[in-house]
Each structure stands twice: as structure tokens, then as C-alpha cells.
């Protein structure tokens, strides 16, 4: 089974969990991941507030093995205001296939949504439990896939996570990843109500170990086809358009055949529309 971890940080942003050096922390995650059969991932900086240098590090590490590593450009929607489009365009030219935004820098914005639309990128937005902000953005930018990690709350706010499940089930372009979700019954509910196509496996490494995060997916006891979507198929589909139009093509882009409906509209990798 080809597993793609959709949520791996390079570095720890000063959190005393593993090596602070980005390359060393990535090496630690790789050893842990390889032990459970994970050899592909989406890489991104840790939430450090200022991301120019961190994004360059991530791009460099991903570029060493582009058949294995995808990467997202991290933006500070507050501090980078007025420059988000330029930052994302430059990163896309270096092969970035998604955008990462973290609540600690402020919420995602229309500027982020417009950049994502322009380059056909998903946005991995951790809203810190603010599900209403995600829904607002998703409705304003329906052509963007908004991936909400941790069912919206790394701090185990089950009320926020329940609201996110409602959004998953009703808003076509909202997705989630499984990293850090401790309330297993909520994860089960998310898959049951929204479907396997709305859920992505992620470990939030190096902060969390990929093995127990992976075990949760197998504990869902899904049919093999649905499990395969969560373990890699979904993230490859959501990032496919950006990978095909970016500055670097990778082997990840292998199964992105275009489909056309009876009206002649291109339906390539836009299953949520």
C-alpha cells in the first residue's frame, strides 16, 4: 500500500520535542515513518511566524527526492498581507503544491484564497477551533480545497470538532486530516457522515509519531478502497492540479487524467465541486 503522510513539519519551532535543527528533525521523522512503511509525505515549515528562510529549507529538502516529497508553502496571512500572492507564486514555481496557514499567525484570508485559486492549490488551514472562519472562507472560495487538520482542534475541543464534522458533511470543499485526533469516535463519525474522500491521513510529525497516527486509520476498519483514499489517494488528488502546473513535475502526478462531462467541462481533480 502506497501511504502519503499529508502533514509533516520540518523543524519544531522551538517546541522541545525532538531535534530543533530542521534536517535532524526530518531525519527523525523519516526513521520513524520508514519503520511503519511510510516513504512519502507532504512537507512544510513549523509555525515560526516568519517563513522565508523556513520555506527555503523545506523546498531544498523536498527537492532532494522530488519523487517522494511534496511541499506546501507556509504563509503568515497577517504579516505577509499584500505579499501573499507573490510569495505563493514564487513557491509554486519551485514546486510547492499547497499553502499552509496556522491560527497562531492569525486566520487565513481572502488573499490566501485568491492565491490558492490562481495556482489550483489546497490550503491546509489550522483554525484553532474556529470552524466558522473555515466555513466562511470555503463559501467565498468554492474552487479551493480547505483542509482542516486535527478535526479543527489540536487541543481536543470536541465541540469544535463536532462543528467541523457538520461542515465536512455539508460544505463540498472542506476536508480534514486525522493528525492529533484523540477522540476516536469523532473520527469514525467524520468518515461515516462525510465519506472517506473528505479525510486525509496525517501525522503532524515530528511532534507526533507516525505509527500511532497510522494505527487509527486501520482501526477504522474501512473497505480497502476507502482506506487507500485516506492513506494517500485524497492528498494526491487535491494537490494534483498544482503539481501539474508548477515549476517541477514529480512522479506523484501519475494518475491525474482529465475527465470531461457531457457539457465539455474539465473535471480533473475537482471532485468536491
C-alpha positions as CSV (number, residue, x, y, z in Angstrom):
1,X,0.0,0.0,0.0
2,X,1.4,3.4,-1.0
3,X,1.0,5.7,2.0
4,X,1.4,9.5,1.8
5,X,1.6,11.4,5.1
6,X,-0.2,14.6,4.3
7,X,1.1,16.7,7.3
8,X,4.8,16.7,8.2
9,X,6.7,19.7,9.6
10,X,10.4,20.3,9.1
11,X,11.7,21.6,12.4
12,X,9.9,22.1,15.7
13,X,9.6,25.9,16.0
14,X,11.2,25.9,19.5
15,X,8.9,23.2,20.9
16,X,11.2,20.9,22.9
17,X,10.1,17.7,21.1
18,X,12.9,16.2,19.1
19,X,15.8,17.9,17.4
20,X,15.5,21.7,16.8
21,X,17.5,21.5,13.6
22,X,15.2,21.1,10.6
23,X,17.2,18.5,8.8
24,X,17.7,16.5,12.0
25,X,14.0,16.6,12.9
26,X,13.1,15.5,9.4
27,X,15.6,12.6,9.7
28,X,14.0,11.5,12.9
29,X,10.5,11.5,11.3
30,X,11.8,9.6,8.3
31,X,13.3,6.8,10.6
32,X,10.0,6.5,12.5
33,X,7.9,6.6,9.3
34,X,10.1,4.0,7.5
35,X,9.6,1.6,10.3
36,X,5.8,1.5,9.5
37,X,6.1,1.6,5.8
38,X,5.7,5.3,5.1
39,X,8.1,6.7,2.5
40,X,6.2,9.7,1.0
41,X,4.9,12.8,2.6
42,X,3.9,16.5,2.3
43,X,6.5,18.7,4.0
44,X,6.0,22.1,5.4
45,X,7.7,24.5,7.8
46,X,6.9,24.6,11.5
47,X,4.8,27.5,12.7
48,X,7.6,30.0,13.5
49,X,5.8,33.2,12.4
50,X,8.3,34.3,9.7
51,X,8.7,31.8,6.9
52,X,11.0,33.0,4.1
53,X,14.0,31.0,5.4
54,X,12.0,28.1,6.6
55,X,10.2,27.7,3.3
56,X,13.6,27.7,1.5
57,X,14.7,24.9,3.8
58,X,11.6,22.8,3.1
59,X,11.9,23.4,-0.6
60,X,15.6,22.3,-0.5
61,X,14.8,19.1,1.4
62,X,11.9,18.2,-0.8
63,X,13.9,18.9,-3.9
64,X,16.5,16.2,-2.9
65,X,13.9,13.5,-3.5
66,X,11.0,15.0,-5.5
67,X,9.6,11.6,-6.3
68,X,8.9,11.1,-2.6
69,X,8.3,14.6,-1.0
70,X,5.7,17.2,-1.8
71,X,5.8,20.5,0.0
72,X,3.5,23.4,1.0
73,X,4.5,27.0,1.3
74,X,3.8,28.4,4.8
75,X,2.5,32.0,4.8
76,X,1.7,34.3,7.7
77,X,-1.5,35.8,6.5
78,X,-1.2,38.8,8.8
79,X,2.5,39.7,8.5
80,X,2.6,38.8,4.8
81,X,-0.5,40.8,3.9
82,X,-0.2,42.4,0.5
83,X,2.6,39.9,-0.5
84,X,0.8,36.5,-0.2
85,X,0.2,36.2,-3.9
86,X,3.9,36.9,-4.7
87,X,5.1,34.5,-2.0
88,X,2.9,31.7,-3.2
89,X,3.7,32.3,-6.9
90,X,7.4,32.1,-6.3
91,X,7.0,28.9,-4.2
92,X,4.8,27.4,-6.9
93,X,7.5,28.0,-9.4
94,X,9.8,26.0,-7.1
95,X,7.3,23.1,-6.9
96,X,5.1,23.9,-3.9
97,X,1.7,22.4,-4.4
98,X,-0.3,23.8,-1.4
99,X,-0.4,26.5,1.2
100,X,-0.2,26.2,5.0
101,X,-1.7,28.7,7.4
102,X,-1.7,28.5,11.2
103,X,-4.0,30.2,13.7
104,X,-1.1,31.4,15.8
105,X,-0.2,33.9,12.9
106,X,-3.9,34.9,12.5
107,X,-6.6,33.5,10.4
108,X,-6.5,32.7,6.7
109,X,-7.7,35.5,4.5
110,X,-9.2,36.2,1.1
111,X,-5.7,36.9,-0.1
112,X,-4.8,33.3,0.7
113,X,-7.9,32.0,-1.0
114,X,-7.2,34.0,-4.2
115,X,-3.6,32.8,-4.3
116,X,-4.8,29.2,-3.9
117,X,-7.4,29.7,-6.7
118,X,-4.8,31.1,-9.0
119,X,-2.4,28.2,-8.6
120,X,-5.0,25.5,-8.0
121,X,-3.6,24.7,-4.6
122,X,-5.3,23.3,-1.5
123,X,-5.0,25.3,1.7
124,X,-4.1,23.4,4.9
125,X,-5.5,25.8,7.5
126,X,-5.4,25.1,11.2
127,X,-8.1,27.5,12.6
128,X,-7.5,26.7,16.3
129,X,-11.2,25.6,16.6
130,X,-12.7,28.5,14.7
131,X,-14.8,26.4,12.3
132,X,-17.0,29.3,11.4
133,X,-14.0,31.1,9.8
134,X,-13.3,28.0,7.7
135,X,-16.9,27.8,6.5
136,X,-16.8,31.5,5.6
137,X,-13.7,31.1,3.6
138,X,-14.8,27.9,1.9
139,X,-18.0,29.5,0.8
140,X,-16.2,32.6,-0.5
141,X,-13.7,30.4,-2.4
142,X,-15.6,27.4,-3.5
143,X,-12.9,26.4,-6.0
144,X,-10.3,25.9,-3.2
145,X,-10.0,22.7,-1.1
146,X,-9.7,23.8,2.5
147,X,-8.0,21.1,4.6
148,X,-8.6,21.5,8.3
149,X,-6.1,19.4,10.4
150,X,-7.0,17.8,13.7
151,X,-10.7,18.0,13.0
152,X,-10.1,21.7,13.7
153,X,-8.6,21.5,17.2
154,X,-5.3,20.1,18.3
155,X,-6.4,20.9,21.9
156,X,-9.2,18.3,21.8
157,X,-12.1,20.8,21.8
158,X,-14.7,18.2,21.0
159,X,-17.4,20.9,20.4
160,X,-15.3,22.5,17.7
161,X,-14.5,19.1,16.2
162,X,-18.2,18.2,16.1
163,X,-18.9,21.5,14.3
164,X,-16.2,20.7,11.8
165,X,-17.8,17.3,11.1
166,X,-21.1,19.1,10.3
167,X,-19.1,21.3,7.9
168,X,-17.4,18.3,6.4
169,X,-20.7,16.7,5.7
170,X,-22.4,19.8,4.2
171,X,-19.7,22.0,2.6
172,X,-18.3,20.3,-0.5
173,X,-14.8,21.9,-0.4
174,X,-13.9,21.4,3.3
175,X,-11.7,18.4,4.2
176,X,-9.8,17.3,7.3
177,X,-6.8,15.4,8.3
178,X,-6.5,12.8,11.1
179,X,-3.4,14.1,12.9
180,X,-3.8,14.5,16.7
181,X,-7.4,13.4,16.8
182,X,-7.7,11.6,20.2
183,X,-11.5,11.2,20.3
184,X,-11.7,8.2,18.0
185,X,-15.5,8.1,17.9
186,X,-15.4,11.6,16.4
187,X,-13.0,10.4,13.7
188,X,-15.4,7.5,13.0
189,X,-18.3,9.9,12.8
190,X,-16.4,12.1,10.3
191,X,-15.8,9.3,7.9
192,X,-19.3,7.9,8.3
193,X,-21.1,11.3,7.7
194,X,-18.7,12.9,5.2
195,X,-17.2,9.9,3.5
196,X,-13.6,8.7,3.1
197,X,-13.0,11.2,0.3
198,X,-13.1,14.0,2.8
199,X,-10.4,12.7,5.2
200,X,-6.6,12.6,4.8
201,X,-4.1,10.7,6.9
202,X,-1.6,13.0,8.6
203,X,0.8,12.5,11.5
204,X,1.8,16.1,12.3
205,X,5.3,14.9,12.6
206,X,7.8,15.4,14.1
207,X,5.6,16.4,17.0
208,X,3.6,13.2,16.9
209,X,4.8,9.7,16.0
210,X,3.5,8.4,12.6
211,X,2.9,4.9,13.9
212,X,0.0,5.5,16.4
213,X,-1.4,8.0,14.0
214,X,-1.4,5.4,11.2
215,X,-2.9,2.8,13.5
216,X,-6.0,4.9,13.9
217,X,-6.7,4.6,10.2
218,X,-6.6,0.8,10.3
219,X,-8.7,0.9,13.4
220,X,-11.5,2.5,11.4
221,X,-11.9,-0.9,9.7
222,X,-12.8,0.5,6.3
223,X,-13.0,-1.3,3.0
224,X,-9.6,-1.3,1.3
225,X,-10.6,1.2,-1.4
226,X,-11.8,3.8,1.2
227,X,-8.7,3.2,3.4
228,X,-6.5,3.8,0.3
229,X,-8.2,7.2,-0.3
230,X,-7.4,8.3,3.3
231,X,-3.9,7.0,3.3
232,X,-2.8,8.8,0.1
233,X,-5.3,9.0,-2.7
234,X,-7.1,12.1,-1.4
235,X,-4.0,14.2,-0.9
236,X,-2.6,13.2,-4.3
237,X,-5.9,14.2,-5.9
238,X,-6.2,17.5,-4.1
239,X,-2.6,18.5,-4.9
240,X,-2.6,17.2,-8.5
241,X,-3.6,20.3,-10.3
242,X,-0.9,22.4,-8.7
243,X,1.7,19.8,-9.3
244,X,0.9,19.7,-13.0
245,X,1.1,23.4,-13.4
246,X,4.1,24.1,-11.1
247,X,7.8,24.6,-11.8
248,X,8.6,20.9,-11.1
249,X,6.7,17.8,-12.0
250,X,7.0,14.7,-9.9
251,X,6.1,11.0,-10.1
252,X,3.2,11.9,-7.8
253,X,1.3,13.3,-10.8
254,X,1.0,9.9,-12.5
255,X,-2.8,9.3,-12.2
256,X,-4.3,12.8,-12.8
257,X,-6.1,12.0,-16.1
258,X,-8.6,14.6,-17.1
259,X,-12.3,13.8,-17.2
260,X,-14.9,15.7,-19.2
261,X,-18.6,15.7,-18.6
262,X,-21.3,16.0,-21.2
263,X,-21.1,19.8,-21.2
264,X,-17.4,19.6,-22.0
265,X,-16.3,21.0,-18.6
266,X,-13.0,19.8,-17.4
267,X,-13.5,17.8,-14.1
268,X,-9.9,17.0,-13.4
269,X,-9.3,16.5,-9.7
270,X,-12.3,18.7,-8.7
271,X,-14.5,16.0,-7.1
272,X,-15.6,18.4,-4.4
273,X,-17.2,20.9,-6.8
